[in-house]
Amino acid sequence: MSERAAPFYCPYCGEEKLEPLEGHGAWFCPDCARSFQLTFLGVGPAHETKESR
């Protein structure tokens, strides 16, 4: 698990007390009892779609 992917707060309640879970990028928030996972999608400009042309 990389420290670069560590979130600063829970995306659901905003609390900063997060606990890592088993699995890459998985976190648990004990305050709102929710778990979530971070995924890196890439670097660079977004791909163009037909609607954006």
C-alpha positions in Angstrom: 0.0 0.0 0.0 1.4 3.4 -1.0 1.2 6.4 1.3 0.7 8.5 -1.8 -2.9 7.2 -2.1 -3.9 7.9 1.5 -7.0 10.1 1.7 -7.1 13.1 4.1 -10.8 12.7 5.0 -13.8 10.5 4.5 -15.7 11.4 1.3 -19.0 10.7 3.0 -18.8 12.4 6.4 -15.6 14.5 6.2 -14.0 12.9 9.3 -10.2 12.5 9.3 -9.9 9.4 11.4 -9.6 6.7 8.7 -8.3 3.1 9.1 -6.7 1.1 6.3 -8.5 -2.1 5.2 -7.2 -5.2 3.5 -6.7 -4.6 -0.2 -5.1 -1.9 -2.2 -6.5 1.6 -1.5 -9.3 0.4 0.8 -10.2 2.5 3.9 -12.8 2.4 6.7 -14.3 5.4 8.5 -15.3 4.4 12.1 -17.5 7.5 12.5 -20.0 6.8 9.7 -19.2 3.0 9.4 -18.5 3.2 5.7 -15.7 1.8 3.7 -14.4 3.0 0.3 -11.6 2.4 -2.1 -9.3 4.8 -3.9 -8.3 4.1 -7.6 -5.8 6.0 -9.6 -7.1 6.5 -13.1 -4.1 8.2 -14.8 -2.3 11.4 -15.6 -3.0 13.8 -18.5 -5.9 15.3 -20.3 -9.2 13.4 -20.4 -10.1 11.5 -23.5 -12.4 13.4 -25.9 -16.0 12.1 -26.4 -18.3 12.7 -29.3 -20.3 15.2 -27.2 -17.2 17.4 -26.4 -16.2 17.9 -30.1 
